[in-house]
């Protein structure tokens, strides 16, 4: 038996009681000093490795820039028309041309719209071009044509856009005459989706027509030509609209049946020259645009235009077609008396224009307060009860262009063919006259610079290479190992602190 020892008993009590029997003040001082020492050590390690990581990352970036390909370095150089190989002309507008081109360093195929600055200034079209540039740069929707580059020189502005090789819906209509109901439903569904994508970007198109819906290589629709998208009309254009719309009230209404209107359309298709209005196309323009040229309309004007295009798909002519432009203005002014369901001598054609299609047309071509105003309203219409709206671009298109090469321009006018160029005779003559007038006009600036007009997209492979390089510099094996060491040290320190706290709480 162990003998009783006062000293031993005192020692045993101290051991059994543990830290609780130590002087309270001394224990706390030791803990504070220990924690401060740990914090100082952690800060030192963190500062060291932070500086090391920054140094290695900057060195990796410098090495990557030195090894950067010439094509990426040229991405920072100012663009010019010399950076593109012009292959052929594929379009002609009122103040410029459209060319199929290939960018020499990247091989990108694009459609370059070349616009004369003098003519833009003369026609008060500067704001429309800037609006189109803004729409193209802000959109990422597959339903809208993309902008690749925007640049300028002393004489012209250039918009290098995505090349859509299948032509436009106007060309398809000219060859088809009337679309089958299921094909009309397919194209209208894609058109409505494209217009909704534009509205979601905060813009109104205001000049929708078959010519502005392009067909891509897979047969699907892309919307283009955003020059009038919510852009402000000049005072001269406002007065032109007012004059034409008001003068229409003095004309007698000409009643034409469906057969006469289809005949007029065929005559225009075969003989009419290309016309490029700076205030939109009256055949598809909503009456509130014409009667309120200063303002007072919203995105609903685009739904009116969609209804007119659907009517033309199934009838073979626009609902307010006329022999002259003045007659068209007059028909739109009195649209309630002019709009009527077409009649055909062919029973199949009558069946093709179904009751559901006519119902949709009358809910779009109507007073704005009764007009369908959202894509969801169109989707829920009985005309689309069998349409799958969720994967339109994955569906088989009724017409898929047959292309022999990426630069195939078969579905555009041949500007080397005198027969095709005859349709542009009036446009070219008017452009030449305006160009000559602006040359001698002292009020027309000799050189105009558009600040902030330049734009260039970043080709996908350049973005990927830059991201991969940064990832390599930040997540190399050495960085991963150092990061692992720091994490282990932090875990050990945290575990040590938790053990200490646990012991302290048990003791108490």
C-alpha positions as a printed NumPy array, in Angstrom:
array([[   0.   ,    0.   ,    0.   ],
       [   1.262,    3.345,   -0.972],
       [   2.161,    5.533,    1.953],
       [   0.44 ,    8.845,    2.399],
       [   2.622,   11.724,    1.189],
       [   1.329,   15.277,    1.266],
       [   3.685,   16.331,   -1.557],
       [   2.69 ,   13.404,   -3.748],
       [  -0.975,   14.04 ,   -3.054],
       [  -0.579,   17.654,   -4.119],
       [   1.226,   16.574,   -7.315],
       [  -1.45 ,   13.972,   -8.138],
       [  -4.23 ,   16.493,   -7.71 ],
       [  -2.456,   18.872,  -10.086],
       [  -2.016,   16.148,  -12.696],
       [  -5.61 ,   14.927,  -12.429],
       [  -7.069,   18.379,  -12.547],
       [  -4.979,   19.323,  -15.569],
       [  -4.802,   22.868,  -16.942],
       [  -7.616,   24.062,  -14.736],
       [  -5.284,   24.18 ,  -11.755],
       [  -2.733,   26.381,  -13.597],
       [  -2.817,   30.083,  -12.984],
       [  -5.523,   31.442,  -15.23 ],
       [  -3.678,   34.591,  -16.27 ],
       [  -0.494,   32.763,  -17.277],
       [  -2.381,   30.229,  -19.388],
       [  -4.202,   32.934,  -21.358],
       [  -0.978,   34.807,  -22.053],
       [   0.635,   31.654,  -23.446],
       [  -2.393,   31.   ,  -25.687],
       [  -2.419,   34.534,  -27.077],
       [   1.297,   34.446,  -27.814],
       [   0.951,   31.047,  -29.496],
       [  -1.945,   32.248,  -31.69 ],
       [  -0.108,   35.427,  -32.662],
       [   2.934,   33.391,  -33.653],
       [   0.796,   31.152,  -35.831],
       [  -0.827,   34.15 ,  -37.543],
       [   2.549,   35.735,  -38.249],
       [   3.849,   32.499,  -39.752],
       [   0.719,   32.089,  -41.913],
       [   0.945,   35.651,  -43.154],
       [   4.557,   35.171,  -44.044],
       [   3.886,   31.986,  -45.995],
       [   0.848,   33.485,  -47.745],
       [   2.738,   36.617,  -48.744],
       [   5.658,   34.589,  -50.06 ],
       [   3.567,   32.222,  -52.151],
       [   1.297,   35.02 ,  -53.369],
       [   4.297,   36.914,  -54.745],
       [   5.674,   33.702,  -56.215],
       [   2.409,   32.898,  -57.991],
       [   2.129,   36.407,  -59.403],
       [   5.686,   36.32 ,  -60.688],
       [   5.289,   32.939,  -62.372],
       [   1.926,   33.883,  -63.871],
       [   3.295,   37.142,  -65.312],
       [   6.3  ,   35.301,  -66.724],
       [   4.019,   32.739,  -68.357],
       [   1.909,   35.509,  -69.904],
       [   5.031,   37.203,  -71.291],
       [   6.233,   33.933,  -72.781],
       [   2.806,   33.33 ,  -74.321],
       [   2.75 ,   36.802,  -75.864],
       [   6.182,   36.262,  -77.365],
       [   4.958,   33.011,  -78.926],
       [   1.643,   34.569,  -80.023],
       [   0.79 ,   33.776,  -83.673],
       [   0.821,   36.589,  -86.2  ],
       [  -2.915,   36.197,  -86.758],
       [  -3.576,   37.023,  -83.102],
       [  -1.159,   39.946,  -83.097],
       [  -2.958,   41.346,  -86.131],
       [  -6.132,   41.27 ,  -84.042],
       [  -4.888,   44.515,  -82.465],
       [  -4.09 ,   46.235,  -85.752],
       [  -6.63 ,   48.596,  -87.329],
       [  -8.712,   46.829,  -89.953],
       [  -9.025,   47.888,  -93.568],
       [ -10.558,   46.529,  -96.733],
       [  -7.112,   45.19 ,  -97.679],
       [  -7.504,   42.564,  -94.935],
       [ -10.26 ,   40.915,  -96.987],
       [ -10.352,   39.195, -100.35 ],
       [ -13.464,   40.355, -102.208],
       [ -14.847,   37.359, -104.12 ],
       [ -18.035,   38.652, -105.746],
       [ -20.815,   41.182, -105.39 ],
       [ -23.999,   39.685, -103.962],
       [ -26.128,   42.755, -103.24 ],
       [ -26.836,   46.373, -104.129],
       [ -28.444,   48.969, -101.899],
       [ -29.443,   52.571, -102.186],
       [ -26.108,   53.816, -100.812],
       [ -23.707,   50.914, -101.155],
       [ -22.95 ,   47.361, -102.17 ],
       [ -22.673,   43.973, -100.496],
       [ -19.722,   41.697, -101.296],
       [ -18.913,   38.12 , -100.471],
       [ -15.428,   38.194,  -98.957],
       [ -12.868,   36.084,  -97.149],
       [ -10.68 ,   37.431,  -94.365],
       [  -7.131,   36.677,  -95.408],
       [  -5.63 ,   35.745,  -92.038],
       [  -8.472,   33.711,  -90.513],
       [ -10.232,   32.435,  -93.654],
       [ -13.621,   33.606,  -92.337],
       [ -16.339,   33.952,  -94.96 ],
       [ -18.393,   37.105,  -94.529],
       [ -20.722,   39.476,  -96.341],
       [ -19.257,   42.997,  -96.365],
       [ -21.703,   45.873,  -96.66 ],
       [ -19.852,   48.849,  -98.115],
       [ -21.575,   52.226,  -97.584],
       [ -20.524,   55.564,  -98.983],
       [ -20.211,   58.202,  -96.258],
       [ -21.192,   61.055,  -98.572],
       [ -24.413,   59.32 ,  -99.595],
       [ -25.224,   58.406,  -96.016],
       [ -24.868,   62.033,  -95.044],
       [ -26.862,   63.178,  -98.079],
       [ -29.725,   60.756,  -97.417],
       [ -29.711,   61.331,  -93.635],
       [ -29.037,   57.625,  -93.142],
       [ -26.149,   57.948,  -90.678],
       [ -28.295,   57.177,  -87.634],
       [ -29.763,   54.099,  -89.313],
       [ -26.329,   52.666,  -90.02 ],
       [ -25.205,   53.298,  -86.456],
       [ -28.392,   51.637,  -85.188],
       [ -27.736,   48.585,  -87.344],
       [ -24.184,   48.391,  -86.017],
       [ -25.446,   48.569,  -82.422],
       [ -28.066,   45.857,  -82.977],
       [ -25.531,   43.545,  -84.59 ],
       [ -22.959,   43.977,  -81.821],
       [ -25.366,   43.476,  -78.923],
       [ -27.036,   40.32 ,  -80.221],
       [ -25.846,   36.769,  -79.662],
       [ -29.007,   35.012,  -80.855],
       [ -28.719,   32.341,  -83.578],
       [ -31.839,   33.871,  -85.142],
       [ -30.09 ,   37.164,  -85.934],
       [ -27.233,   37.695,  -88.366],
       [ -23.967,   38.224,  -86.491],
       [ -21.501,   41.057,  -86.99 ],
       [ -17.847,   40.057,  -87.338],
       [ -16.148,   43.392,  -88.031],
       [ -16.993,   47.07 ,  -88.378],
       [ -14.421,   49.53 ,  -89.72 ],
       [ -14.081,   52.593,  -91.908],
       [ -11.771,   54.508,  -94.179],
       [ -11.87 ,   58.061,  -95.496],
       [ -14.752,   57.396,  -97.903],
       [ -16.78 ,   54.405,  -96.681],
       [ -18.156,   52.491,  -93.729],
       [ -17.91 ,   48.695,  -93.718],
       [ -19.949,   46.072,  -91.883],
       [ -18.522,   42.558,  -92.258],
       [ -21.366,   40.234,  -91.281],
       [ -22.033,   36.536,  -91.147],
       [ -22.488,   35.129,  -94.655],
       [ -25.874,   33.405,  -95.026],
       [ -25.619,   31.527,  -98.352],
       [ -29.202,   30.387,  -99.013],
       [ -30.622,   33.667, -100.298],
       [ -33.771,   35.215,  -98.83 ],
       [ -37.434,   34.313,  -98.508],
       [ -38.346,   36.692, -101.349],
       [ -36.347,   34.575, -103.77 ],
       [ -37.983,   31.439, -102.387],
       [ -41.437,   32.981, -102.819],
       [ -40.671,   34.069, -106.373],
       [ -39.853,   30.477, -107.29 ],
       [ -42.681,   28.872, -105.29 ],
       [ -45.549,   31.285, -105.85 ],
       [ -47.559,   29.916, -102.916],
       [ -46.093,   27.941, -100.041],
       [ -47.69 ,   24.761,  -98.819],
       [ -49.419,   25.22 ,  -95.489],
       [ -46.925,   23.138,  -93.487],
       [ -43.982,   24.997,  -95.049],
       [ -45.592,   28.367,  -94.393],
       [ -46.163,   27.323,  -90.772],
       [ -42.503,   26.298,  -90.413],
       [ -41.08 ,   29.533,  -91.821],
       [ -43.537,   31.714,  -89.931],
       [ -42.664,   30.016,  -86.627],
       [ -38.966,   30.738,  -87.22 ],
       [ -39.676,   34.298,  -88.344],
       [ -41.717,   34.991,  -85.205],
       [ -38.946,   33.529,  -83.038],
       [ -36.338,   35.7  ,  -84.776],
       [ -38.43 ,   38.845,  -84.314],
       [ -38.947,   37.989,  -80.639],
       [ -35.158,   37.625,  -80.238],
       [ -34.777,   41.148,  -81.625],
       [ -37.459,   42.468,  -79.254],
       [ -35.704,   40.808,  -76.324],
       [ -32.637,   42.872,  -77.25 ],
       [ -34.708,   46.037,  -76.894],
       [ -35.182,   46.871,  -80.581],
       [ -38.093,   47.121,  -83.022],
       [ -37.328,   46.131,  -86.625],
       [ -40.031,   48.3  ,  -88.278],
       [ -39.169,   47.098,  -91.81 ],
       [ -39.999,   43.395,  -91.823],
       [ -40.468,   41.833,  -95.259],
       [ -39.477,   38.571,  -96.97 ],
       [ -36.236,   40.127,  -98.237],
       [ -34.99 ,   40.579,  -94.666],
       [ -35.265,   36.913,  -93.715],
       [ -32.232,   34.984,  -94.951],
       [ -31.873,   31.211,  -95.291],
       [ -28.7  ,   29.693,  -93.869],
       [ -26.824,   26.608,  -95.06 ],
       [ -29.131,   24.307,  -93.068],
       [ -32.325,   25.91 ,  -94.381],
       [ -33.201,   27.864,  -91.245],
       [ -34.042,   31.544,  -90.899],
       [ -31.881,   34.477,  -89.833],
       [ -33.152,   38.044,  -89.554],
       [ -31.088,   40.877,  -91.028],
       [ -31.176,   44.531,  -92.142],
       [ -31.639,   46.43 ,  -88.884],
       [ -31.181,   49.926,  -90.293],
       [ -34.667,   51.066,  -89.294],
       [ -34.661,   49.213,  -85.971],
       [ -35.971,   51.813,  -83.572],
       [ -33.879,   54.439,  -85.326],
       [ -35.09 ,   58.   ,  -85.421],
       [ -36.533,   59.19 ,  -88.719],
       [ -35.259,   62.471,  -90.08 ],
       [ -37.642,   65.38 ,  -90.476],
       [ -37.571,   64.972,  -94.256],
       [ -38.582,   61.326,  -93.984],
       [ -41.373,   62.194,  -91.545],
       [ -42.751,   64.752,  -93.975],
       [ -42.534,   62.23 ,  -96.82 ],
       [ -44.586,   59.691,  -94.861],
       [ -47.152,   62.307,  -93.869],
       [ -47.526,   63.531,  -97.432],
       [ -47.987,   60.058,  -98.897],
       [ -50.357,   58.903,  -96.179],
       [ -52.507,   62.042,  -96.273],
       [ -52.633,   62.148, -100.063],
       [ -54.015,   58.599, -100.063],
       [ -57.286,   59.892,  -98.617],
       [ -57.981,   61.772, -101.86 ],
       [ -57.788,   58.654, -104.064],
       [ -60.692,   56.404, -104.883],
       [ -60.469,   52.9  , -103.491],
       [ -59.738,   50.406, -106.271],
       [ -61.355,   47.046, -105.676],
       [ -59.234,   44.161, -106.949],
       [ -59.989,   40.478, -106.577],
       [ -57.443,   37.801, -105.691],
       [ -56.708,   36.919, -109.32 ],
       [ -55.938,   40.531, -110.24 ],
       [ -53.634,   40.931, -107.238],
       [ -51.738,   37.753, -108.112],
       [ -51.359,   39.054, -111.678],
       [ -49.966,   42.332, -110.368],
       [ -47.483,   40.424, -108.283],
       [ -46.302,   38.396, -111.282],
       [ -45.884,   41.567, -113.345],
       [ -43.823,   43.208, -110.607],
       [ -41.719,   40.087, -110.201],
       [ -40.877,   40.001, -113.914],
       [ -40.543,   43.679, -114.763],
       [ -40.144,   45.848, -111.678],
       [ -36.763,   47.201, -110.765],
       [ -35.275,   46.884, -107.313],
       [ -36.591,   49.619, -105.027],
       [ -34.931,   50.626, -101.782],
       [ -37.089,   52.854,  -99.622],
       [ -35.443,   54.739,  -96.772],
       [ -38.656,   54.778,  -94.73 ],
       [ -39.574,   51.086,  -94.809],
       [ -41.686,   48.98 ,  -97.164],
       [ -45.298,   50.234,  -97.303],
       [ -46.72 ,   46.777,  -98.273],
       [ -45.942,   45.444,  -94.791],
       [ -45.979,   48.645,  -92.709],
       [ -48.502,   49.026,  -89.904],
       [ -50.914,   51.972,  -90.216],
       [ -49.854,   53.439,  -86.859],
       [ -46.342,   53.961,  -88.277],
       [ -47.796,   55.865,  -91.216],
       [ -50.275,   57.912,  -89.208],
       [ -47.855,   58.615,  -86.317],
       [ -44.561,   59.209,  -88.081],
       [ -43.253,   61.215,  -85.16 ],
       [ -43.831,   58.355,  -82.729],
       [ -46.668,   56.65 ,  -80.949],
       [ -46.011,   53.019,  -81.89 ],
       [ -44.179,   50.085,  -80.357],
       [ -43.079,   46.52 ,  -81.13 ],
       [ -46.609,   45.616,  -82.24 ],
       [ -45.846,   47.078,  -85.67 ],
       [ -43.602,   44.061,  -86.284],
       [ -46.468,   41.661,  -85.581],
       [ -48.598,   43.447,  -88.191],
       [ -45.79 ,   42.916,  -90.701],
       [ -45.542,   39.228,  -89.782],
       [ -49.253,   38.839,  -90.462],
       [ -48.833,   40.418,  -93.892],
       [ -45.965,   38.048,  -94.733],
       [ -47.981,   34.994,  -93.617],
       [ -50.838,   36.164,  -95.844],
       [ -48.423,   36.412,  -98.781],
       [ -47.048,   32.923,  -98.069],
       [ -50.494,   31.392,  -98.55 ],
       [ -52.115,   33.806, -101.02 ],
       [ -49.233,   34.541, -103.383],
       [ -49.492,   38.321, -102.945],
       [ -49.304,   40.895, -100.163],
       [ -52.682,   41.763,  -98.588],
       [ -52.524,   45.433,  -99.629],
       [ -50.843,   45.01 , -103.01 ],
       [ -51.522,   47.633, -105.66 ],
       [ -50.459,   48.61 , -109.145],
       [ -48.596,   51.646, -107.812],
       [ -47.017,   52.689, -104.544],
       [ -49.732,   55.304, -104.065],
       [ -52.346,   52.584, -104.344],
       [ -50.525,   50.594, -101.664],
       [ -50.55 ,   53.622,  -99.341],
       [ -54.253,   54.061, -100.017],
       [ -55.005,   50.381,  -99.324],
       [ -53.209,   50.505,  -95.976],
       [ -55.051,   53.665,  -94.984],
       [ -58.329,   51.822,  -95.602],
       [ -57.077,   48.411,  -94.557],
       [ -60.351,   47.314,  -92.923],
       [ -62.143,   47.56 ,  -96.282],
       [ -59.304,   46.074,  -98.316],
       [ -58.287,   43.055,  -96.218],
       [ -60.236,   40.001,  -97.276],
       [ -59.672,   36.282,  -97.447],
       [ -58.286,   35.267, -100.857],
       [ -60.213,   33.074, -103.231],
       [ -58.678,   30.59 , -105.637],
       [ -59.967,   28.73 , -108.674],
       [ -57.99 ,   25.72 , -107.459],
       [ -59.692,   23.752, -104.673],
       [ -56.345,   22.62 , -103.251],
       [ -55.188,   26.235, -102.983],
       [ -58.363,   27.143, -101.085],
       [ -57.809,   24.249,  -98.693],
       [ -54.174,   25.298,  -98.28 ],
       [ -55.282,   28.62 ,  -96.756],
       [ -56.921,   27.068,  -93.707],
       [ -59.379,   28.636,  -91.293],
       [ -56.701,   28.566,  -88.57 ],
       [ -54.263,   30.445,  -90.843],
       [ -56.871,   33.088,  -91.657],
       [ -57.691,   33.423,  -87.967],
       [ -54.019,   34.076,  -87.174],
       [ -53.725,   36.628,  -89.982],
       [ -56.746,   38.566,  -88.705],
       [ -55.346,   38.587,  -85.167],
       [ -52.091,   40.106,  -86.436],
       [ -53.367,   42.439,  -89.164],
       [ -55.814,   44.299,  -86.959],
       [ -56.092,   47.276,  -84.623],
       [ -53.108,   47.428,  -82.292],
       [ -55.234,   47.097,  -79.142],
       [ -56.558,   43.734,  -80.421],
       [ -53.311,   42.543,  -82.024],
       [ -51.313,   39.596,  -80.708],
       [ -48.423,   41.152,  -78.836],
       [ -46.194,   38.305,  -77.623],
       [ -44.527,   35.237,  -79.051],
       [ -46.31 ,   33.118,  -76.445],
       [ -49.68 ,   34.264,  -77.812],
       [ -48.687,   33.116,  -81.285],
       [ -47.395,   29.798,  -79.979],
       [ -50.739,   29.117,  -78.291],
       [ -52.769,   29.829,  -81.432],
       [ -54.561,   26.761,  -82.911],
       [ -52.593,   27.198,  -86.15 ],
       [ -49.519,   25.881,  -84.291],
       [ -51.129,   23.118,  -82.239],
       [ -48.823,   20.518,  -83.863],
       [ -45.673,   22.671,  -83.852],
       [ -42.752,   21.876,  -81.552],
       [ -41.359,   25.284,  -80.641],
       [ -38.559,   24.05 ,  -78.399],
       [ -36.104,   22.85 ,  -81.063],
       [ -37.019,   24.625,  -84.276],
       [ -33.443,   24.848,  -85.508],
       [ -32.942,   21.111,  -84.978],
       [ -35.878,   20.238,  -87.249],
       [ -35.543,   19.426,  -90.944],
       [ -36.18 ,   22.534,  -93.029],
       [ -38.474,   22.331,  -96.104],
       [ -35.689,   23.719,  -98.293],
       [ -31.972,   23.167,  -97.743],
       [ -29.628,   25.049, -100.114],
       [ -27.409,   22.887, -102.287],
       [ -23.992,   24.456, -101.836],
       [ -20.854,   23.3  , -103.594],
       [ -18.416,   25.305, -101.454],
       [ -18.365,   27.8  ,  -98.553],
       [ -18.162,   30.668, -101.066],
       [ -21.098,   29.434, -103.18 ],
       [ -23.285,   32.426, -104.14 ],
       [ -25.754,   30.6  , -106.388],
       [ -28.783,   31.929, -104.506],
       [ -27.906,   35.599, -105.062],
       [ -28.154,   37.809, -108.139],
       [ -25.281,   37.56 , -110.585],
       [ -23.911,   41.091, -110.91 ],
       [ -21.838,   40.079, -113.919],
       [ -25.025,   39.158, -115.787],
       [ -26.581,   42.093, -117.688],
       [ -30.053,   40.594, -117.231],
       [ -29.719,   40.633, -113.423],
       [ -28.121,   44.064, -113.43 ],
       [ -31.054,   45.499, -115.398],
       [ -33.17 ,   45.264, -112.253],
       [ -30.759,   47.633, -110.502],
       [ -30.591,   50.235, -113.28 ],
       [ -32.733,   52.832, -111.514],
       [ -30.988,   52.32 , -108.179],
       [ -27.544,   52.728, -109.694],
       [ -28.61 ,   55.825, -111.625],
       [ -30.103,   57.419, -108.528],
       [ -26.965,   56.606, -106.552],
       [ -24.765,   58.148, -109.265],
       [ -26.879,   61.322, -109.315],
       [ -26.712,   61.714, -105.537],
       [ -22.985,   61.062, -105.523],
       [ -22.448,   63.741, -108.142],
       [ -24.622,   66.204, -106.23 ],
       [ -22.783,   65.591, -102.979],
       [ -19.41 ,   66.103, -104.68 ],
       [ -20.309,   69.665, -105.578],
       [ -22.15 ,   70.458, -102.374],
       [ -19.956,   72.499,  -99.995],
       [ -22.126,   71.491,  -97.023],
       [ -21.136,   67.845,  -97.459],
       [ -17.942,   67.106,  -95.455],
       [ -15.077,   65.791,  -97.536],
       [ -14.096,   63.371,  -94.784],
       [ -16.311,   62.09 ,  -91.981],
       [ -15.014,   60.039,  -89.057],
       [ -17.448,   57.978,  -87.009],
       [ -16.012,   57.728,  -83.503],
       [ -16.582,   54.361,  -81.827],
       [ -17.744,   52.646,  -85.012],
       [ -14.939,   50.054,  -85.086],
       [ -15.78 ,   46.569,  -83.868],
       [ -14.236,   43.128,  -84.174],
       [ -15.358,   39.853,  -82.77 ],
       [ -12.919,   37.345,  -81.341],
       [ -12.604,   34.107,  -83.327],
       [ -13.335,   31.084,  -81.159],
       [  -9.888,   29.526,  -81.415],
       [  -8.215,   32.723,  -80.157],
       [ -10.445,   32.764,  -77.091],
       [  -9.812,   29.091,  -76.446],
       [  -6.027,   29.424,  -76.8  ],
       [  -5.894,   32.362,  -74.419],
       [  -8.005,   30.577,  -71.808],
       [  -5.954,   27.398,  -72.122],
       [  -2.708,   29.36 ,  -71.706],
       [  -3.973,   31.095,  -68.592],
       [  -5.201,   27.804,  -67.213],
       [  -1.791,   26.228,  -67.801],
       [  -0.048,   29.047,  -65.963],
       [  -2.399,   28.936,  -62.989],
       [  -2.892,   25.187,  -62.683],
       [   0.488,   23.748,  -63.593],
       [   1.818,   20.803,  -61.454],
       [   4.077,   23.118,  -59.464],
       [   1.176,   25.413,  -58.616],
       [  -0.997,   22.456,  -57.677],
       [   1.698,   21.085,  -55.371],
       [   2.237,   24.428,  -53.641],
       [  -1.479,   24.89 ,  -53.278],
       [  -1.766,   21.431,  -51.715],
       [   1.007,   22.204,  -49.207],
       [  -0.684,   25.406,  -48.115],
       [  -4.03 ,   23.649,  -47.715],
       [  -2.423,   20.913,  -45.595],
       [  -0.718,   23.493,  -43.392],
       [  -3.952,   25.343,  -42.9  ],
       [  -5.762,   22.117,  -42.039],
       [  -3.084,   21.165,  -39.505],
       [  -3.217,   24.587,  -37.9  ],
       [  -6.974,   24.452,  -37.758],
       [  -6.887,   20.921,  -36.274],
       [  -4.34 ,   21.982,  -33.666],
       [  -6.492,   24.926,  -32.682],
       [  -9.618,   22.729,  -32.494],
       [  -7.817,   20.168,  -30.282],
       [  -6.637,   22.902,  -27.957],
       [ -10.123,   24.365,  -27.666],
       [ -11.612,   20.923,  -27.09 ],
       [  -9.162,   20.16 ,  -24.263],
       [  -9.786,   23.536,  -22.724],
       [ -13.544,   23.061,  -22.734],
       [ -13.267,   19.563,  -21.186],
       [ -10.995,   20.875,  -18.478],
       [ -13.489,   23.579,  -17.613]])
